[in-house]
């Protein structure tokens, strides 16, 4: 498994609560749900190669 890096995230409490509910519905941890959403967003934006390396742009 690839190395993971920790970071502090400041987030609106309502957004956090909504993402937590979504994670619960999908049977994921909050952390896994945030990573899932971020991966989907960067993939959709064309900023993530298929091998998981970010595009240089």
Chimera marker file (.cmm) of the C-alpha trace (Angstrom):
<marker_set name="trace">
<marker id="1" x="0.000" y="0.000" z="0.000" r="1" g="1" b="0" radius="0.5"/>
<marker id="2" x="1.179" y="3.516" z="-0.771" r="1" g="1" b="0" radius="0.5"/>
<marker id="3" x="2.368" y="5.791" z="2.001" r="1" g="1" b="0" radius="0.5"/>
<marker id="4" x="-0.378" y="7.933" z="3.534" r="1" g="1" b="0" radius="0.5"/>
<marker id="5" x="0.109" y="11.503" z="4.696" r="1" g="1" b="0" radius="0.5"/>
<marker id="6" x="-1.919" y="13.134" z="7.440" r="1" g="1" b="0" radius="0.5"/>
<marker id="7" x="-3.130" y="16.719" z="7.308" r="1" g="1" b="0" radius="0.5"/>
<marker id="8" x="-5.468" y="19.005" z="9.214" r="1" g="1" b="0" radius="0.5"/>
<marker id="9" x="-8.745" y="19.865" z="7.487" r="1" g="1" b="0" radius="0.5"/>
<marker id="10" x="-10.874" y="22.794" z="8.567" r="1" g="1" b="0" radius="0.5"/>
<marker id="11" x="-14.410" y="22.212" z="7.360" r="1" g="1" b="0" radius="0.5"/>
<marker id="12" x="-17.860" y="23.662" z="7.868" r="1" g="1" b="0" radius="0.5"/>
<marker id="13" x="-19.672" y="21.547" z="10.464" r="1" g="1" b="0" radius="0.5"/>
<marker id="14" x="-22.729" y="21.093" z="8.220" r="1" g="1" b="0" radius="0.5"/>
<marker id="15" x="-20.548" y="19.773" z="5.384" r="1" g="1" b="0" radius="0.5"/>
<marker id="16" x="-18.745" y="17.435" z="7.768" r="1" g="1" b="0" radius="0.5"/>
<marker id="17" x="-22.048" y="16.104" z="9.086" r="1" g="1" b="0" radius="0.5"/>
<marker id="18" x="-23.354" y="15.527" z="5.549" r="1" g="1" b="0" radius="0.5"/>
<marker id="19" x="-20.180" y="13.688" z="4.499" r="1" g="1" b="0" radius="0.5"/>
<marker id="20" x="-20.327" y="11.602" z="7.698" r="1" g="1" b="0" radius="0.5"/>
<marker id="21" x="-23.918" y="10.562" z="6.927" r="1" g="1" b="0" radius="0.5"/>
<marker id="22" x="-22.879" y="9.716" z="3.364" r="1" g="1" b="0" radius="0.5"/>
<marker id="23" x="-19.968" y="7.650" z="4.670" r="1" g="1" b="0" radius="0.5"/>
<marker id="24" x="-22.304" y="5.804" z="7.013" r="1" g="1" b="0" radius="0.5"/>
<marker id="25" x="-24.684" y="5.060" z="4.137" r="1" g="1" b="0" radius="0.5"/>
<marker id="26" x="-21.776" y="3.700" z="2.045" r="1" g="1" b="0" radius="0.5"/>
<marker id="27" x="-20.340" y="1.727" z="4.999" r="1" g="1" b="0" radius="0.5"/>
<marker id="28" x="-17.071" y="3.697" z="4.869" r="1" g="1" b="0" radius="0.5"/>
<marker id="29" x="-15.136" y="5.587" z="7.493" r="1" g="1" b="0" radius="0.5"/>
<marker id="30" x="-15.260" y="9.362" z="7.279" r="1" g="1" b="0" radius="0.5"/>
<marker id="31" x="-11.605" y="9.373" z="6.226" r="1" g="1" b="0" radius="0.5"/>
<marker id="32" x="-12.232" y="6.828" z="3.451" r="1" g="1" b="0" radius="0.5"/>
<marker id="33" x="-15.237" y="8.827" z="2.231" r="1" g="1" b="0" radius="0.5"/>
<marker id="34" x="-13.236" y="12.060" z="2.056" r="1" g="1" b="0" radius="0.5"/>
<marker id="35" x="-10.488" y="10.285" z="0.103" r="1" g="1" b="0" radius="0.5"/>
<marker id="36" x="-13.101" y="8.682" z="-2.190" r="1" g="1" b="0" radius="0.5"/>
<marker id="37" x="-14.643" y="12.089" z="-2.935" r="1" g="1" b="0" radius="0.5"/>
<marker id="38" x="-11.269" y="13.755" z="-3.494" r="1" g="1" b="0" radius="0.5"/>
<marker id="39" x="-10.147" y="10.979" z="-5.858" r="1" g="1" b="0" radius="0.5"/>
<marker id="40" x="-13.396" y="11.269" z="-7.831" r="1" g="1" b="0" radius="0.5"/>
<marker id="41" x="-12.988" y="15.048" z="-8.092" r="1" g="1" b="0" radius="0.5"/>
<marker id="42" x="-9.362" y="14.972" z="-9.263" r="1" g="1" b="0" radius="0.5"/>
<marker id="43" x="-10.116" y="12.147" z="-11.702" r="1" g="1" b="0" radius="0.5"/>
<marker id="44" x="-13.074" y="14.101" z="-13.148" r="1" g="1" b="0" radius="0.5"/>
<marker id="45" x="-10.864" y="17.190" z="-13.486" r="1" g="1" b="0" radius="0.5"/>
<marker id="46" x="-8.258" y="15.150" z="-15.376" r="1" g="1" b="0" radius="0.5"/>
<marker id="47" x="-5.630" y="15.658" z="-12.724" r="1" g="1" b="0" radius="0.5"/>
<marker id="48" x="-5.107" y="12.014" z="-11.763" r="1" g="1" b="0" radius="0.5"/>
<marker id="49" x="-3.460" y="9.507" z="-14.072" r="1" g="1" b="0" radius="0.5"/>
<marker id="50" x="-4.724" y="5.929" z="-14.101" r="1" g="1" b="0" radius="0.5"/>
<marker id="51" x="-1.661" y="4.753" z="-12.141" r="1" g="1" b="0" radius="0.5"/>
<marker id="52" x="-2.508" y="7.114" z="-9.282" r="1" g="1" b="0" radius="0.5"/>
<marker id="53" x="0.194" y="9.672" z="-10.049" r="1" g="1" b="0" radius="0.5"/>
<marker id="54" x="-0.956" y="13.295" z="-10.404" r="1" g="1" b="0" radius="0.5"/>
<marker id="55" x="-0.687" y="14.866" z="-13.852" r="1" g="1" b="0" radius="0.5"/>
<marker id="56" x="1.914" y="17.586" z="-14.241" r="1" g="1" b="0" radius="0.5"/>
<marker id="57" x="-0.028" y="20.635" z="-15.434" r="1" g="1" b="0" radius="0.5"/>
<link id1="1" id2="2" r="1" g="1" b="0" radius="0.2"/>
<link id1="2" id2="3" r="1" g="1" b="0" radius="0.2"/>
<link id1="3" id2="4" r="1" g="1" b="0" radius="0.2"/>
<link id1="4" id2="5" r="1" g="1" b="0" radius="0.2"/>
<link id1="5" id2="6" r="1" g="1" b="0" radius="0.2"/>
<link id1="6" id2="7" r="1" g="1" b="0" radius="0.2"/>
<link id1="7" id2="8" r="1" g="1" b="0" radius="0.2"/>
<link id1="8" id2="9" r="1" g="1" b="0" radius="0.2"/>
<link id1="9" id2="10" r="1" g="1" b="0" radius="0.2"/>
<link id1="10" id2="11" r="1" g="1" b="0" radius="0.2"/>
<link id1="11" id2="12" r="1" g="1" b="0" radius="0.2"/>
<link id1="12" id2="13" r="1" g="1" b="0" radius="0.2"/>
<link id1="13" id2="14" r="1" g="1" b="0" radius="0.2"/>
<link id1="14" id2="15" r="1" g="1" b="0" radius="0.2"/>
<link id1="15" id2="16" r="1" g="1" b="0" radius="0.2"/>
<link id1="16" id2="17" r="1" g="1" b="0" radius="0.2"/>
<link id1="17" id2="18" r="1" g="1" b="0" radius="0.2"/>
<link id1="18" id2="19" r="1" g="1" b="0" radius="0.2"/>
<link id1="19" id2="20" r="1" g="1" b="0" radius="0.2"/>
<link id1="20" id2="21" r="1" g="1" b="0" radius="0.2"/>
<link id1="21" id2="22" r="1" g="1" b="0" radius="0.2"/>
<link id1="22" id2="23" r="1" g="1" b="0" radius="0.2"/>
<link id1="23" id2="24" r="1" g="1" b="0" radius="0.2"/>
<link id1="24" id2="25" r="1" g="1" b="0" radius="0.2"/>
<link id1="25" id2="26" r="1" g="1" b="0" radius="0.2"/>
<link id1="26" id2="27" r="1" g="1" b="0" radius="0.2"/>
<link id1="27" id2="28" r="1" g="1" b="0" radius="0.2"/>
<link id1="28" id2="29" r="1" g="1" b="0" radius="0.2"/>
<link id1="29" id2="30" r="1" g="1" b="0" radius="0.2"/>
<link id1="30" id2="31" r="1" g="1" b="0" radius="0.2"/>
<link id1="31" id2="32" r="1" g="1" b="0" radius="0.2"/>
<link id1="32" id2="33" r="1" g="1" b="0" radius="0.2"/>
<link id1="33" id2="34" r="1" g="1" b="0" radius="0.2"/>
<link id1="34" id2="35" r="1" g="1" b="0" radius="0.2"/>
<link id1="35" id2="36" r="1" g="1" b="0" radius="0.2"/>
<link id1="36" id2="37" r="1" g="1" b="0" radius="0.2"/>
<link id1="37" id2="38" r="1" g="1" b="0" radius="0.2"/>
<link id1="38" id2="39" r="1" g="1" b="0" radius="0.2"/>
<link id1="39" id2="40" r="1" g="1" b="0" radius="0.2"/>
<link id1="40" id2="41" r="1" g="1" b="0" radius="0.2"/>
<link id1="41" id2="42" r="1" g="1" b="0" radius="0.2"/>
<link id1="42" id2="43" r="1" g="1" b="0" radius="0.2"/>
<link id1="43" id2="44" r="1" g="1" b="0" radius="0.2"/>
<link id1="44" id2="45" r="1" g="1" b="0" radius="0.2"/>
<link id1="45" id2="46" r="1" g="1" b="0" radius="0.2"/>
<link id1="46" id2="47" r="1" g="1" b="0" radius="0.2"/>
<link id1="47" id2="48" r="1" g="1" b="0" radius="0.2"/>
<link id1="48" id2="49" r="1" g="1" b="0" radius="0.2"/>
<link id1="49" id2="50" r="1" g="1" b="0" radius="0.2"/>
<link id1="50" id2="51" r="1" g="1" b="0" radius="0.2"/>
<link id1="51" id2="52" r="1" g="1" b="0" radius="0.2"/>
<link id1="52" id2="53" r="1" g="1" b="0" radius="0.2"/>
<link id1="53" id2="54" r="1" g="1" b="0" radius="0.2"/>
<link id1="54" id2="55" r="1" g="1" b="0" radius="0.2"/>
<link id1="55" id2="56" r="1" g="1" b="0" radius="0.2"/>
<link id1="56" id2="57" r="1" g="1" b="0" radius="0.2"/>
</marker_set>
